[in-house]
Amino acid sequence: MSYQIESVSDFNVGWPVIEPLMAALHQHEKPFTHQLLPDWAERQQSYYASQDPVLLLIARDAEGANGFLNARVERDPWAFAELFVNIDNAYVLPRARRQGIGRELLAKAEEWCESTGIDEVRLSAYAANELGVNFWQSAGFETQMVVMRKSLAGERSG
């Protein structure tokens, strides 16, 4: 099946197309994360639409949108002199996997980075999301930081 990837310059214009894909991504991540807030869609749309610059890539085939990637530029986050692109979300529907869509979305994101003079890309992936972790590792990403957590819910009783 053939597909096309388009870049959408206005996140608000692309949101109605990617919202169902974002919901599918959250459903995929459900075993690894917390429950979504009732207004998650509005919060995410508002947040990403406020980023400048922002990249939104949408993959489509004859059946419609089947994947997306969104990213933003990070300048001097926290207290460090850094400039990089952060891939916030990337997802390809199960029916469209193994066709090179994820790799092409990433390649176009990397082209966007280079066109803006940025030579580093970062992202986060849930450790238990083996599909995602394996994809990113096979694309050349390396672990830079380990985020750890501890639930105190069980320790509070008694």
Summary of the structure (lengths in Angstrom):
residues: 158
radius of gyration: 16.6
end to end distance: 58.3
largest distance: 59.3
contacts: 379
relative contact order: 0.15
helix: 37%
strand: 23%
